Every structure is written in C-alpha cells, then in structure tokens.
Amino acid sequence: MAHTAPRRTALAPRRAGRRHPLVATLMALPLAALLLLVFDGWETVATQASSVGAMLGR
C-alpha cells in the first residue's frame, strides 16, 4: 500500500454556517463585472439589481 500523508482536518476544521454578506459580495463582484463587460448592459444590471432588491424586500 502507498503511504499517504494524514489529513489535516483536525487542525483547521471547516466552519459550518453561512458566509458573511460582505465576503459573498466580494466573491460575486468580479463575475458581475465580467458579465457587465461581456454583455455591455448597464440597463440589464440595473434591472437585475432592482429585482434582487425587491425579492429581498427592500
């Protein structure tokens, strides 16, 4: 059998739960910017943002 390194899960356990909203926003912004450049649609971005805002109740 091949010798493998032990797993390090005990040293750095993964946190369960939700991500902080700021972290989620920072992760989504590069993709949003790329889509904006590819599709060249400020109106589309504004429409989607207002739809998301309405869905969240704001």
C-alpha distance matrix in Angstrom:
0.0 3.8 6.5 9.2 12.8 14.5 17.0 20.5 22.4 23.9 25.6 27.1 27.6 29.1 32.7 33.8 37.2 39.3 39.6 42.7 45.3 45.7 42.0 42.1 45.2 43.8 40.8 43.2 45.9 44.2 43.6 47.2 48.6 46.7 48.1 51.5 51.5 50.2 52.6 55.4 56.6 58.0 59.8 56.6 54.9 58.0 58.1 54.4 54.8 57.8 56.1 53.2 55.7 57.6 54.5 53.7 57.3 58.7
3.8 0.0 3.8 6.3 9.9 12.3 14.8 18.2 20.5 22.2 23.4 24.8 25.7 27.1 30.8 32.2 35.5 37.4 37.4 40.4 42.9 43.1 39.4 39.6 42.6 41.0 38.1 40.6 43.1 41.3 40.9 44.5 45.7 43.9 45.5 48.8 48.7 47.5 50.1 52.7 54.0 55.4 57.3 54.2 52.4 55.5 55.8 52.2 52.5 55.6 54.1 51.1 53.6 55.7 52.7 51.9 55.5 56.7
6.5 3.8 0.0 3.8 6.9 9.3 12.4 15.4 18.1 19.5 20.4 22.2 23.3 25.1 28.8 30.5 34.0 36.0 35.8 38.7 41.4 41.5 37.8 38.3 41.4 39.7 37.0 39.7 42.1 40.5 40.4 44.0 45.1 43.6 45.3 48.5 48.4 47.6 50.2 52.7 53.9 55.0 57.0 54.0 52.0 55.0 55.5 51.8 51.8 55.0 53.6 50.5 52.8 55.0 52.1 51.0 54.6 55.6
9.2 6.3 3.8 0.0 3.8 6.4 8.9 12.1 14.6 16.4 17.3 18.7 19.8 21.5 25.2 27.0 30.4 32.3 32.0 34.9 37.6 37.7 34.0 34.5 37.6 35.9 33.3 36.1 38.5 36.9 36.9 40.5 41.6 40.2 41.9 45.1 45.1 44.4 46.9 49.4 50.5 51.5 53.5 50.6 48.5 51.4 51.9 48.2 48.2 51.3 50.0 46.8 49.1 51.4 48.5 47.3 50.9 51.9
12.8 9.9 6.9 3.8 0.0 3.8 6.5 8.9 12.0 13.5 13.9 15.5 17.1 19.0 22.7 24.9 28.3 30.2 29.8 32.4 35.3 35.2 31.6 32.5 35.5 33.7 31.4 34.4 36.7 35.3 35.6 39.1 40.2 39.0 40.9 43.9 44.0 43.6 46.2 48.4 49.4 50.2 52.3 49.5 47.1 49.9 50.6 47.0 46.6 49.8 48.7 45.4 47.4 49.8 47.1 45.6 49.1 50.0
14.5 12.3 9.3 6.4 3.8 0.0 3.8 6.4 9.1 10.2 11.2 13.1 14.3 16.6 20.2 22.3 25.8 28.0 28.0 30.7 33.7 33.9 30.4 31.3 34.6 33.1 30.8 33.8 36.3 35.4 35.6 38.9 40.3 39.4 41.1 44.1 44.5 44.1 46.5 48.7 49.5 50.0 52.0 49.2 46.7 49.3 49.9 46.3 45.8 48.8 47.6 44.2 46.1 48.4 45.5 43.9 47.4 48.4
17.0 14.8 12.4 8.9 6.5 3.8 0.0 3.8 5.7 7.8 9.1 10.2 11.0 13.0 16.6 18.6 22.1 24.3 24.3 27.1 30.1 30.4 26.9 27.7 31.1 29.7 27.4 30.4 33.1 32.3 32.5 35.6 37.2 36.5 38.0 40.9 41.6 41.3 43.5 45.7 46.3 46.8 48.6 45.8 43.3 45.8 46.4 42.7 42.2 45.1 43.9 40.5 42.4 44.7 41.8 40.2 43.6 44.6
20.5 18.2 15.4 12.1 8.9 6.4 3.8 0.0 3.8 5.5 5.5 6.7 8.4 10.8 14.3 16.9 20.4 22.4 22.2 24.6 27.8 27.9 24.6 25.8 29.0 27.6 25.7 28.9 31.3 30.8 31.3 34.3 35.8 35.4 37.1 39.8 40.5 40.6 42.8 44.7 45.2 45.4 47.4 44.7 42.0 44.4 45.1 41.5 40.7 43.6 42.7 39.1 40.7 43.2 40.5 38.6 41.9 42.7
22.4 20.5 18.1 14.6 12.0 9.1 5.7 3.8 0.0 3.8 5.5 5.4 5.3 7.8 11.2 13.4 17.0 19.4 19.6 22.2 25.5 26.1 22.8 23.8 27.3 26.3 24.3 27.4 30.1 29.9 30.3 33.1 34.8 34.6 36.1 38.7 39.8 39.8 41.7 43.7 43.9 44.0 45.7 43.0 40.3 42.5 43.1 39.4 38.6 41.3 40.2 36.7 38.2 40.5 37.7 35.8 39.0 40.0
23.9 22.2 19.5 16.4 13.5 10.2 7.8 5.5 3.8 0.0 3.8 5.7 5.8 9.4 12.0 14.5 18.1 20.8 21.1 23.4 27.0 27.5 24.6 25.8 29.3 28.4 26.8 30.0 32.6 32.6 33.2 35.8 37.6 37.6 39.1 41.6 42.8 43.0 44.8 46.7 46.7 46.7 48.4 45.7 42.9 44.9 45.6 41.9 40.8 43.5 42.5 38.8 40.1 42.3 39.6 37.4 40.5 41.5
25.6 23.4 20.4 17.3 13.9 11.2 9.1 5.5 5.5 3.8 0.0 3.8 6.3 9.7 12.2 15.3 18.6 20.8 20.6 22.4 26.0 26.0 23.1 24.8 28.1 26.8 25.5 28.9 31.1 31.1 32.1 34.7 36.2 36.4 38.1 40.4 41.4 41.9 44.0 45.5 45.8 45.5 47.4 45.0 42.1 44.0 45.0 41.5 40.1 42.9 42.2 38.5 39.6 42.2 39.7 37.3 40.4 41.0
27.1 24.8 22.2 18.7 15.5 13.1 10.2 6.7 5.4 5.7 3.8 0.0 3.8 6.4 9.0 12.3 15.4 17.3 16.9 18.8 22.3 22.4 19.4 21.1 24.3 23.1 21.8 25.2 27.5 27.6 28.5 31.1 32.6 32.9 34.6 36.8 38.0 38.5 40.4 42.0 42.1 41.8 43.7 41.3 38.3 40.2 41.2 37.7 36.4 39.1 38.5 34.8 35.9 38.5 36.0 33.7 36.8 37.4
27.6 25.7 23.3 19.8 17.1 14.3 11.0 8.4 5.3 5.8 6.3 3.8 0.0 3.8 6.3 9.1 12.6 15.0 15.3 17.7 21.2 21.9 19.1 20.2 23.8 23.1 21.6 24.7 27.4 27.8 28.3 30.7 32.6 32.9 34.3 36.6 38.0 38.4 40.0 41.7 41.6 41.3 42.9 40.4 37.5 39.3 40.0 36.4 35.2 37.7 36.8 33.1 34.3 36.6 33.9 31.7 34.8 35.7
29.1 27.1 25.1 21.5 19.0 16.6 13.0 10.8 7.8 9.4 9.7 6.4 3.8 0.0 3.8 6.4 9.6 11.7 12.0 14.7 18.0 19.0 16.0 16.8 20.4 20.1 18.4 21.2 24.1 24.7 25.0 27.3 29.4 29.7 30.8 33.2 34.8 35.1 36.6 38.3 38.1 37.9 39.3 36.7 33.9 35.7 36.3 32.7 31.5 34.1 33.1 29.4 30.7 33.0 30.3 28.2 31.4 32.3
32.7 30.8 28.8 25.2 22.7 20.2 16.6 14.3 11.2 12.0 12.2 9.0 6.3 3.8 0.0 3.7 6.5 8.8 9.6 12.1 15.5 16.9 14.5 15.3 18.9 19.0 17.8 20.4 23.3 24.4 24.8 26.6 28.9 29.7 30.6 32.7 34.6 35.1 36.3 37.9 37.3 36.7 38.0 35.5 32.6 34.1 34.6 31.1 29.7 32.0 31.1 27.4 28.3 30.5 27.9 25.5 28.5 29.5
33.8 32.2 30.5 27.0 24.9 22.3 18.6 16.9 13.4 14.5 15.3 12.3 9.1 6.4 3.7 0.0 3.8 7.0 9.2 12.1 15.2 17.3 15.2 15.2 18.9 19.7 18.3 20.4 23.5 25.0 24.8 26.4 29.1 29.8 30.3 32.4 34.6 34.9 35.8 37.5 36.6 36.2 37.1 34.5 31.8 33.2 33.3 29.7 28.5 30.6 29.3 25.6 26.7 28.5 25.6 23.4 26.4 27.8
37.2 35.5 34.0 30.4 28.3 25.8 22.1 20.4 17.0 18.1 18.6 15.4 12.6 9.6 6.5 3.8 0.0 3.7 6.8 9.6 12.2 14.9 13.4 13.0 16.5 17.9 16.8 18.5 21.6 23.5 23.3 24.4 27.3 28.3 28.5 30.4 32.9 33.3 33.9 35.4 34.3 33.6 34.4 31.8 29.1 30.2 30.3 26.8 25.4 27.2 26.0 22.3 23.2 25.0 22.2 19.8 22.7 24.1
39.3 37.4 36.0 32.3 30.2 28.0 24.3 22.4 19.4 20.8 20.8 17.3 15.0 11.7 8.8 7.0 3.7 0.0 3.8 6.6 8.7 11.5 10.4 9.6 13.0 14.7 13.9 15.2 18.2 20.4 20.3 21.1 23.9 25.2 25.3 27.0 29.6 30.2 30.7 32.1 30.8 30.0 30.8 28.3 25.5 26.5 26.7 23.3 21.8 23.7 22.7 18.9 19.8 21.8 19.2 16.7 19.7 20.9
39.6 37.4 35.8 32.0 29.8 28.0 24.3 22.2 19.6 21.1 20.6 16.9 15.3 12.0 9.6 9.2 6.8 3.8 0.0 3.8 6.2 8.3 6.7 6.5 9.9 11.2 10.6 12.4 15.2 17.3 17.6 18.5 21.0 22.5 23.0 24.5 27.0 27.8 28.5 29.7 28.7 27.8 28.9 26.7 23.6 24.8 25.5 22.1 20.3 22.7 22.1 18.3 19.1 21.7 19.5 17.0 20.1 20.6
42.7 40.4 38.7 34.9 32.4 30.7 27.1 24.6 22.2 23.4 22.4 18.8 17.7 14.7 12.1 12.1 9.6 6.6 3.8 0.0 3.8 5.5 5.3 6.4 8.7 10.1 10.9 12.6 14.6 17.2 18.1 18.4 20.6 22.7 23.3 24.3 26.8 28.1 28.7 29.4 28.2 26.9 28.1 26.3 23.0 23.7 24.8 21.8 19.4 21.6 21.6 17.9 18.0 20.8 19.2 16.3 19.0 19.0
45.3 42.9 41.4 37.6 35.3 33.7 30.1 27.8 25.5 27.0 26.0 22.3 21.2 18.0 15.5 15.2 12.2 8.7 6.2 3.8 0.0 3.8 5.4 5.0 6.1 8.6 9.8 10.5 12.2 15.3 16.0 15.7 18.0 20.4 20.7 21.4 24.1 25.6 25.9 26.3 24.9 23.4 24.5 22.8 19.4 20.0 21.1 18.2 15.7 17.9 18.1 14.4 14.4 17.4 16.1 13.2 16.0 15.6
45.7 43.1 41.5 37.7 35.2 33.9 30.4 27.9 26.1 27.5 26.0 22.4 21.9 19.0 16.9 17.3 14.9 11.5 8.3 5.5 3.8 0.0 3.8 5.4 5.0 6.2 8.6 9.9 10.5 13.5 15.1 14.9 16.5 19.1 20.0 20.3 22.7 24.6 25.3 25.4 24.3 22.6 24.2 22.9 19.3 20.0 21.7 19.0 16.3 18.8 19.7 16.2 16.0 19.5 18.7 15.9 18.6 17.5
42.0 39.4 37.8 34.0 31.6 30.4 26.9 24.6 22.8 24.6 23.1 19.4 19.1 16.0 14.5 15.2 13.4 10.4 6.7 5.3 5.4 3.8 0.0 3.8 5.4 5.1 6.2 8.7 10.1 12.3 13.8 14.5 16.2 18.1 19.4 20.3 22.4 23.9 25.0 25.5 24.9 23.7 25.5 23.8 20.3 21.6 23.2 20.2 18.1 20.9 21.3 17.8 18.3 21.7 20.4 18.0 21.0 20.4
42.1 39.6 38.3 34.5 32.5 31.3 27.7 25.8 23.8 25.8 24.8 21.1 20.2 16.8 15.3 15.2 13.0 9.6 6.5 6.4 5.0 5.4 3.8 0.0 3.8 5.5 5.1 6.3 8.7 11.2 11.7 12.2 14.7 16.4 17.0 18.3 20.7 21.8 22.6 23.4 22.6 21.6 23.1 21.0 17.8 19.3 20.4 17.2 15.4 18.3 18.3 14.7 15.8 18.9 17.4 15.4 18.7 18.5
45.2 42.6 41.4 37.6 35.5 34.6 31.1 29.0 27.3 29.3 28.1 24.3 23.8 20.4 18.9 18.9 16.5 13.0 9.9 8.7 6.1 5.0 5.4 3.8 0.0 3.8 5.3 5.1 6.1 9.4 10.4 10.0 12.0 14.4 15.1 15.6 18.1 19.8 20.4 20.8 19.8 18.5 20.2 18.5 15.0 16.3 17.9 15.0 12.9 16.0 16.6 13.3 14.0 17.5 16.7 14.8 17.9 16.9
43.8 41.0 39.7 35.9 33.7 33.1 29.7 27.6 26.3 28.4 26.8 23.1 23.1 20.1 19.0 19.7 17.9 14.7 11.2 10.1 8.6 6.2 5.1 5.5 3.8 0.0 3.8 5.5 5.4 7.6 9.7 10.2 11.3 13.5 15.1 15.7 17.5 19.4 20.6 20.9 20.6 19.5 21.7 20.2 16.7 18.4 20.4 17.7 15.7 19.0 19.8 16.7 17.6 21.2 20.4 18.6 21.6 20.5
40.8 38.1 37.0 33.3 31.4 30.8 27.4 25.7 24.3 26.8 25.5 21.8 21.6 18.4 17.8 18.3 16.8 13.9 10.6 10.9 9.8 8.6 6.2 5.1 5.3 3.8 0.0 3.8 5.8 6.8 7.9 9.5 11.2 12.4 13.8 15.4 17.1 18.2 19.7 20.6 20.5 20.1 22.2 20.1 16.9 19.2 20.7 17.6 16.3 19.8 20.0 16.9 18.4 21.7 20.4 19.1 22.4 21.9
43.2 40.6 39.7 36.1 34.4 33.8 30.4 28.9 27.4 30.0 28.9 25.2 24.7 21.2 20.4 20.4 18.5 15.2 12.4 12.6 10.5 9.9 8.7 6.3 5.1 5.5 3.8 0.0 3.8 5.8 5.5 6.2 8.8 10.2 10.8 12.3 14.5 15.6 16.5 17.5 17.1 16.7 18.6 16.4 13.3 15.7 17.0 13.9 12.9 16.5 16.6 13.8 15.7 18.9 17.7 16.9 20.3 19.7
45.9 43.1 42.1 38.5 36.7 36.3 33.1 31.3 30.1 32.6 31.1 27.5 27.4 24.1 23.3 23.5 21.6 18.2 15.2 14.6 12.2 10.5 10.1 8.7 6.1 5.4 5.8 3.8 0.0 3.8 5.5 5.0 6.1 8.6 9.9 10.3 12.3 14.2 15.3 15.5 15.3 14.5 17.0 15.4 12.0 14.3 16.4 13.9 12.6 16.3 17.1 14.7 16.2 19.6 19.2 18.3 21.3 20.1
44.2 41.3 40.5 36.9 35.3 35.4 32.3 30.8 29.9 32.6 31.1 27.6 27.8 24.7 24.4 25.0 23.5 20.4 17.3 17.2 15.3 13.5 12.3 11.2 9.4 7.6 6.8 5.8 3.8 0.0 3.8 5.4 5.1 6.2 8.7 9.8 10.7 12.3 14.2 14.8 15.5 15.4 18.3 16.6 13.7 16.6 18.6 16.2 15.5 19.3 19.9 17.8 19.6 22.9 22.4 21.8 24.9 23.8
43.6 40.9 40.4 36.9 35.6 35.6 32.5 31.3 30.3 33.2 32.1 28.5 28.3 25.0 24.8 24.8 23.3 20.3 17.6 18.1 16.0 15.1 13.8 11.7 10.4 9.7 7.9 5.5 5.5 3.8 0.0 3.8 5.4 5.0 6.2 8.5 9.9 10.4 12.1 13.5 14.0 14.6 16.9 14.6 12.2 15.5 16.9 14.2 14.3 18.1 18.1 16.2 18.6 21.5 20.7 20.6 23.9 23.2
47.2 44.5 44.0 40.5 39.1 38.9 35.6 34.3 33.1 35.8 34.7 31.1 30.7 27.3 26.6 26.4 24.4 21.1 18.5 18.4 15.7 14.9 14.5 12.2 10.0 10.2 9.5 6.2 5.0 5.4 3.8 0.0 3.8 5.4 5.2 6.1 8.7 9.9 10.5 11.3 11.1 11.1 13.4 11.3 8.6 11.8 13.4 11.0 10.9 14.7 15.1 13.6 15.8 18.7 18.4 18.5 21.5 20.5
48.6 45.7 45.1 41.6 40.2 40.3 37.2 35.8 34.8 37.6 36.2 32.6 32.6 29.4 28.9 29.1 27.3 23.9 21.0 20.6 18.0 16.5 16.2 14.7 12.0 11.3 11.2 8.8 6.1 5.1 5.4 3.8 0.0 3.8 5.5 5.0 6.3 8.6 10.0 9.9 10.6 10.6 13.7 12.4 9.8 12.9 15.2 13.5 13.3 16.9 17.9 16.7 18.5 21.6 21.6 21.7 24.4 23.0
46.7 43.9 43.6 40.2 39.0 39.4 36.5 35.4 34.6 37.6 36.4 32.9 32.9 29.7 29.7 29.8 28.3 25.2 22.5 22.7 20.4 19.1 18.1 16.4 14.4 13.5 12.4 10.2 8.6 6.2 5.0 5.4 3.8 0.0 3.8 5.4 5.2 6.1 8.6 9.5 11.1 12.3 15.2 13.5 11.7 15.2 17.0 15.2 15.7 19.3 19.8 18.7 21.0 23.8 23.5 23.9 26.8 25.8
48.1 45.5 45.3 41.9 40.9 41.1 38.0 37.1 36.1 39.1 38.1 34.6 34.3 30.8 30.6 30.3 28.5 25.3 23.0 23.3 20.7 20.0 19.4 17.0 15.1 15.1 13.8 10.8 9.9 8.7 6.2 5.2 5.5 3.8 0.0 3.8 5.4 5.0 5.9 7.8 8.6 10.4 12.6 10.3 9.2 13.0 14.1 12.3 13.5 16.9 17.0 16.5 19.1 21.4 21.1 22.1 24.9 24.1
51.5 48.8 48.5 45.1 43.9 44.1 40.9 39.8 38.7 41.6 40.4 36.8 36.6 33.2 32.7 32.4 30.4 27.0 24.5 24.3 21.4 20.3 20.3 18.3 15.6 15.7 15.4 12.3 10.3 9.8 8.5 6.1 5.0 5.4 3.8 0.0 3.8 5.6 5.5 5.3 5.9 7.1 9.9 8.6 7.3 10.7 12.6 11.6 12.5 15.7 16.5 16.4 18.4 20.9 21.3 22.1 24.5 23.2
51.5 48.7 48.4 45.1 44.0 44.5 41.6 40.5 39.8 42.8 41.4 38.0 38.0 34.8 34.6 34.6 32.9 29.6 27.0 26.8 24.1 22.7 22.4 20.7 18.1 17.5 17.1 14.5 12.3 10.7 9.9 8.7 6.3 5.2 5.4 3.8 0.0 3.8 5.7 5.1 7.8 9.4 12.6 11.8 10.9 14.1 16.1 15.4 16.2 19.4 20.3 20.2 22.2 24.7 25.1 25.8 28.3 26.9
50.2 47.5 47.6 44.4 43.6 44.1 41.3 40.6 39.8 43.0 41.9 38.5 38.4 35.1 35.1 34.9 33.3 30.2 27.8 28.1 25.6 24.6 23.9 21.8 19.8 19.4 18.2 15.6 14.2 12.3 10.4 9.9 8.6 6.1 5.0 5.6 3.8 0.0 3.8 5.7 8.5 11.2 13.6 12.1 12.1 15.6 16.7 15.8 17.4 20.5 20.8 20.8 23.3 25.4 25.5 26.6 29.2 28.3
52.6 50.1 50.2 46.9 46.2 46.5 43.5 42.8 41.7 44.8 44.0 40.4 40.0 36.6 36.3 35.8 33.9 30.7 28.5 28.7 25.9 25.3 25.0 22.6 20.4 20.6 19.7 16.5 15.3 14.2 12.1 10.5 10.0 8.6 5.9 5.5 5.7 3.8 0.0 3.8 5.5 9.0 10.6 8.9 9.9 13.2 13.9 13.4 15.5 18.1 18.3 19.0 21.4 23.2 23.4 25.0 27.4 26.5
55.4 52.7 52.7 49.4 48.4 48.7 45.7 44.7 43.7 46.7 45.5 42.0 41.7 38.3 37.9 37.5 35.4 32.1 29.7 29.4 26.3 25.4 25.5 23.4 20.8 20.9 20.6 17.5 15.5 14.8 13.5 11.3 9.9 9.5 7.8 5.3 5.1 5.7 3.8 0.0 3.8 6.6 8.9 8.7 9.4 12.1 13.5 13.8 15.3 17.7 18.7 19.5 21.4 23.4 24.2 25.5 27.5 26.1
56.6 54.0 53.9 50.5 49.4 49.5 46.3 45.2 43.9 46.7 45.8 42.1 41.6 38.1 37.3 36.6 34.3 30.8 28.7 28.2 24.9 24.3 24.9 22.6 19.8 20.6 20.5 17.1 15.3 15.5 14.0 11.1 10.6 11.1 8.6 5.9 7.8 8.5 5.5 3.8 0.0 3.8 5.3 5.1 6.3 8.7 9.9 10.7 12.3 14.3 15.3 16.6 18.3 20.0 21.1 22.6 24.4 23.0
58.0 55.4 55.0 51.5 50.2 50.0 46.8 45.4 44.0 46.7 45.5 41.8 41.3 37.9 36.7 36.2 33.6 30.0 27.8 26.9 23.4 22.6 23.7 21.6 18.5 19.5 20.1 16.7 14.5 15.4 14.6 11.1 10.6 12.3 10.4 7.1 9.4 11.2 9.0 6.6 3.8 0.0 3.8 5.4 5.1 6.2 8.6 9.9 10.5 12.3 14.2 15.3 16.4 18.3 19.9 21.0 22.5 20.6
59.8 57.3 57.0 53.5 52.3 52.0 48.6 47.4 45.7 48.4 47.4 43.7 42.9 39.3 38.0 37.1 34.4 30.8 28.9 28.1 24.5 24.2 25.5 23.1 20.2 21.7 22.2 18.6 17.0 18.3 16.9 13.4 13.7 15.2 12.6 9.9 12.6 13.6 10.6 8.9 5.3 3.8 0.0 3.8 5.4 5.1 6.1 8.6 9.8 10.6 12.2 14.2 15.2 16.4 18.3 19.9 21.0 19.4
56.6 54.2 54.0 50.6 49.5 49.2 45.8 44.7 43.0 45.7 45.0 41.3 40.4 36.7 35.5 34.5 31.8 28.3 26.7 26.3 22.8 22.9 23.8 21.0 18.5 20.2 20.1 16.4 15.4 16.6 14.6 11.3 12.4 13.5 10.3 8.6 11.8 12.1 8.9 8.7 5.1 5.4 3.8 0.0 3.8 5.4 5.1 6.1 8.5 9.9 10.5 12.2 14.1 15.3 16.3 18.3 19.8 18.8
54.9 52.4 52.0 48.5 47.1 46.7 43.3 42.0 40.3 42.9 42.1 38.3 37.5 33.9 32.6 31.8 29.1 25.5 23.6 23.0 19.4 19.3 20.3 17.8 15.0 16.7 16.9 13.3 12.0 13.7 12.2 8.6 9.8 11.7 9.2 7.3 10.9 12.1 9.9 9.4 6.3 5.1 5.4 3.8 0.0 3.8 5.5 5.2 6.0 8.6 9.8 10.5 12.1 14.1 15.2 16.4 18.2 16.8
58.0 55.5 55.0 51.4 49.9 49.3 45.8 44.4 42.5 44.9 44.0 40.2 39.3 35.7 34.1 33.2 30.2 26.5 24.8 23.7 20.0 20.0 21.6 19.3 16.3 18.4 19.2 15.7 14.3 16.6 15.5 11.8 12.9 15.2 13.0 10.7 14.1 15.6 13.2 12.1 8.7 6.2 5.1 5.4 3.8 0.0 3.8 5.5 5.1 6.2 8.6 9.9 10.4 12.2 14.2 15.3 16.4 14.6
58.1 55.8 55.5 51.9 50.6 49.9 46.4 45.1 43.1 45.6 45.0 41.2 40.0 36.3 34.6 33.3 30.3 26.7 25.5 24.8 21.1 21.7 23.2 20.4 17.9 20.4 20.7 17.0 16.4 18.6 16.9 13.4 15.2 17.0 14.1 12.6 16.1 16.7 13.9 13.5 9.9 8.6 6.1 5.1 5.5 3.8 0.0 3.8 5.5 5.3 6.2 8.7 9.9 10.6 12.3 14.3 15.3 14.2
54.4 52.2 51.8 48.2 47.0 46.3 42.7 41.5 39.4 41.9 41.5 37.7 36.4 32.7 31.1 29.7 26.8 23.3 22.1 21.8 18.2 19.0 20.2 17.2 15.0 17.7 17.6 13.9 13.9 16.2 14.2 11.0 13.5 15.2 12.3 11.6 15.4 15.8 13.4 13.8 10.7 9.9 8.6 6.1 5.2 5.5 3.8 0.0 3.8 5.4 5.0 6.1 8.5 9.8 10.4 12.3 14.1 13.5
54.8 52.5 51.8 48.2 46.6 45.8 42.2 40.7 38.6 40.8 40.1 36.4 35.2 31.5 29.7 28.5 25.4 21.8 20.3 19.4 15.7 16.3 18.1 15.4 12.9 15.7 16.3 12.9 12.6 15.5 14.3 10.9 13.3 15.7 13.5 12.5 16.2 17.4 15.5 15.3 12.3 10.5 9.8 8.5 6.0 5.1 5.5 3.8 0.0 3.8 5.4 5.1 6.1 8.6 9.8 10.6 12.3 10.9
57.8 55.6 55.0 51.3 49.8 48.8 45.1 43.6 41.3 43.5 42.9 39.1 37.7 34.1 32.0 30.6 27.2 23.7 22.7 21.6 17.9 18.8 20.9 18.3 16.0 19.0 19.8 16.5 16.3 19.3 18.1 14.7 16.9 19.3 16.9 15.7 19.4 20.5 18.1 17.7 14.3 12.3 10.6 9.9 8.6 6.2 5.3 5.4 3.8 0.0 3.8 5.5 4.9 6.1 8.5 9.8 10.4 9.0
56.1 54.1 53.6 50.0 48.7 47.6 43.9 42.7 40.2 42.5 42.2 38.5 36.8 33.1 31.1 29.3 26.0 22.7 22.1 21.6 18.1 19.7 21.3 18.3 16.6 19.8 20.0 16.6 17.1 19.9 18.1 15.1 17.9 19.8 17.0 16.5 20.3 20.8 18.3 18.7 15.3 14.2 12.2 10.5 9.8 8.6 6.2 5.0 5.4 3.8 0.0 3.8 5.4 5.1 6.1 8.6 9.8 9.8
53.2 51.1 50.5 46.8 45.4 44.2 40.5 39.1 36.7 38.8 38.5 34.8 33.1 29.4 27.4 25.6 22.3 18.9 18.3 17.9 14.4 16.2 17.8 14.7 13.3 16.7 16.9 13.8 14.7 17.8 16.2 13.6 16.7 18.7 16.5 16.4 20.2 20.8 19.0 19.5 16.6 15.3 14.2 12.2 10.5 9.9 8.7 6.1 5.1 5.5 3.8 0.0 3.8 5.4 5.0 6.2 8.6 8.8
55.7 53.6 52.8 49.1 47.4 46.1 42.4 40.7 38.2 40.1 39.6 35.9 34.3 30.7 28.3 26.7 23.2 19.8 19.1 18.0 14.4 16.0 18.3 15.8 14.0 17.6 18.4 15.7 16.2 19.6 18.6 15.8 18.5 21.0 19.1 18.4 22.2 23.3 21.4 21.4 18.3 16.4 15.2 14.1 12.1 10.4 9.9 8.5 6.1 4.9 5.4 3.8 0.0 3.8 5.4 5.1 6.2 5.2
57.6 55.7 55.0 51.4 49.8 48.4 44.7 43.2 40.5 42.3 42.2 38.5 36.6 33.0 30.5 28.5 25.0 21.8 21.7 20.8 17.4 19.5 21.7 18.9 17.5 21.2 21.7 18.9 19.6 22.9 21.5 18.7 21.6 23.8 21.4 20.9 24.7 25.4 23.2 23.4 20.0 18.3 16.4 15.3 14.1 12.2 10.6 9.8 8.6 6.1 5.1 5.4 3.8 0.0 3.8 5.4 5.0 5.5
54.5 52.7 52.1 48.5 47.1 45.5 41.8 40.5 37.7 39.6 39.7 36.0 33.9 30.3 27.9 25.6 22.2 19.2 19.5 19.2 16.1 18.7 20.4 17.4 16.7 20.4 20.4 17.7 19.2 22.4 20.7 18.4 21.6 23.5 21.1 21.3 25.1 25.5 23.4 24.2 21.1 19.9 18.3 16.3 15.2 14.2 12.3 10.4 9.8 8.5 6.1 5.0 5.4 3.8 0.0 3.8 5.4 7.6
53.7 51.9 51.0 47.3 45.6 43.9 40.2 38.6 35.8 37.4 37.3 33.7 31.7 28.2 25.5 23.4 19.8 16.7 17.0 16.3 13.2 15.9 18.0 15.4 14.8 18.6 19.1 16.9 18.3 21.8 20.6 18.5 21.7 23.9 22.1 22.1 25.8 26.6 25.0 25.5 22.6 21.0 19.9 18.3 16.4 15.3 14.3 12.3 10.6 9.8 8.6 6.2 5.1 5.4 3.8 0.0 3.8 5.8
57.3 55.5 54.6 50.9 49.1 47.4 43.6 41.9 39.0 40.5 40.4 36.8 34.8 31.4 28.5 26.4 22.7 19.7 20.1 19.0 16.0 18.6 21.0 18.7 17.9 21.6 22.4 20.3 21.3 24.9 23.9 21.5 24.4 26.8 24.9 24.5 28.3 29.2 27.4 27.5 24.4 22.5 21.0 19.8 18.2 16.4 15.3 14.1 12.3 10.4 9.8 8.6 6.2 5.0 5.4 3.8 0.0 3.8
58.7 56.7 55.6 51.9 50.0 48.4 44.6 42.7 40.0 41.5 41.0 37.4 35.7 32.3 29.5 27.8 24.1 20.9 20.6 19.0 15.6 17.5 20.4 18.5 16.9 20.5 21.9 19.7 20.1 23.8 23.2 20.5 23.0 25.8 24.1 23.2 26.9 28.3 26.5 26.1 23.0 20.6 19.4 18.8 16.8 14.6 14.2 13.5 10.9 9.0 9.8 8.8 5.2 5.5 7.6 5.8 3.8 0.0
